[in-house]
Each structure stands twice: as structure tokens, then as C-alpha cells.
Amino acid sequence: MTDRCNFRCVYCMPRALYGADHPFLARAELLSFEEIERLARIFVGLGVRKLRLTGGEPLLRRDLPELVRRLACLGVPIALTTNGSLLRAQAAALKSAGLTRLTVSLDTLDPIVFRRMNDADYGPAEVLDGIAAAVEAGFETIKVNAVIRRGANEDGVLELARHFRGTGHVLRFIEYMDVGESNGWRLEDVVPATEILQRIAAGDGMALEPVAPRTRGEVAKRFRYRDGSGEIGAISSVSRPFCGDCVRARLSADGRIFTCLFATQGRDIKTPLRAGATDEALADEIAALWRAREDRYSELRSRATPGLPRRVEMSYIGG
């Protein structure tokens, strides 16, 4: 939806590189709602079965419920990933417009650690209030994503698990990834999913057991508490890459298609779109791009392959 965000998370948009003078995309460079709707319709026609709105922070995009209303007519689930800080004011309108799924990012419940990681004047209380507003609006099962980085927030894993256990929400832990070039990623900063799960299982009454995936291509390995009090997920794209099962394409705010979160460049679809290409021509171009994809960055990285190319920043194409 946008490359802008009101957070400056150190693993995504560090303030040193995304300061007040950073040249964000101009409005004319962004895809309009009409253009997004048209491309989404083409993607659905090619077999896409879920649409997700991301950022940056998508709630910064003006009149977002209007886009949700447009997309809801396509007959597939519409999901949104947000940092939650602006959700209180928009949850009801988004639900009314047809948003069906919601994912909220929350890396820690510790206010000091939270501000250290997001480098903005927000705390976990605003995010939790946004989640509460979403529940009031009618969202039942909300996914909560926590990126875990060694030396930053791994000590808060069990606290997060205890907080969301029994709420009906699904807490998902994400290994710290080397998306883009700006976050100073190091392998030693990664807390493997196995360690995260061990931390949780060590808590009193927190024993876990695996849950079978619902569909092929799910990015999170699912687990449930043996006492039936809830479910958690673990996304282990560093320690256990899943490139072979990936079924996700990404459309950037300025109209480029990326076939991998770690892609080096995207295919410009905005230029032919604005030049008057037919739906059939656009569909052919998208299908040809998807058929030719050979992305497997996580597998290459896990083998310590030297000289991997420069990657697009996550804030540009969404998480």
C-alpha cells in the first residue's frame, strides 16, 4: 500500500537510513486503488486465493477501507498486516468494508525493549489496544507476529506466549531475517525456531505438540498447547528454508511484481498498465513471470553461498 511507516524498527527501517529527509515515493508513483483492484482481479483470475495488504504501514494509506470494499468483491479472503498502533481508529471500518483476516506485529510486551526496537514514540499498550479494538469490531482469531532477535527480545518470548495463550489469537514467532541491506543482519543474531519453542515448552503447563498444516505453502509451522489452551506458530526461514513450497507473489506500492521476499528486483507492471495494456496482456506477462521464477534465496543463504546479490528492502514490498 505504501513504503511509509510510523515506526523505525531497527530490523526493517532504521532511522539512520529512513530519517526525515528520506525520499519516500510520491503519490503519483503509487498504484491507485483502481489500478490495485484491476491487478488483483487479474491475479485472482490466475489462481490467487488470498490477498494481503501490507506496507510499510498500510493504515497510513488514506481511505484504505474503500480499497478493501473494492477487493472484497473479488470473492477471496482479504488480509491485512499492521503494526497495530493506528488500528483503534480504523478496525470497525475495515471490518465493515469486508476485511476478513488481520495480523498484528508485536515483538515484545516490555515497553523499554519495545521502544528500543521500534525507535518511535509508541509502546505495546497502543498495539494491545488496537488488538482489543479489532476484537470489538468482530475479528475473532487475530495473528500476532513477533520477530525475535538475539540480544534484543528473546527473553520476552515466554511472556508473549503466556499473554496470548487462551485468548484465541495465534502468536507466531519469526526468525530475524536478512531482508534488504539496511538492518546490519548477522547470523549470530538469529534465534532459531527450535530454541524459541524450547523456551515456551519450558514454562509451567506450556507443553506443545505439532499441528498438521492446513495447506501446502504455509509459512508457519503450527503447534498447540497440549491442554487445548491455544495455538502458536514458528516461521523459520533462516534455519529451515521453505523456498520449494512458496506460493506468494508481492506487488509493491509503485507497481512492481516480486516473486520472492528476498528478490533483487521486481518486474514493472505499472508501465504497461498505464500504457493501456489489456487484461489479457497483463495476465500473460504475470503468468510468464511466475512460470520462470527460480527464487531460492533462503536455501542459498543457509548454505553460506558467497556473493549473494543485493536485496530489496522489506518496507518496500511488505513482510
Secondary structure by P-SEA (a helix, b strand, c coil): ccccccccccccccccccccccccccccccccaaaaaaaaaaaaaacccbbbbbccccccccaaaaaaaaaaacccbbbbbcccccccccaaaaaaacccbbbbbbccccaaaaaaaacccccaaaaaaaaaaaaaacccbbbbbbbbbccccccaaaaaaaaaccccbbbbbbccccccccccccccccccaaaaaaaaaacccbbbbbbcccccccccbbbbbccccbbbbbbccccccccccccbbbbcccbbbbccccccccccaaaaaaacccaaaaaaaaaaaaaaccccaaaaaaacccccccccccccccc
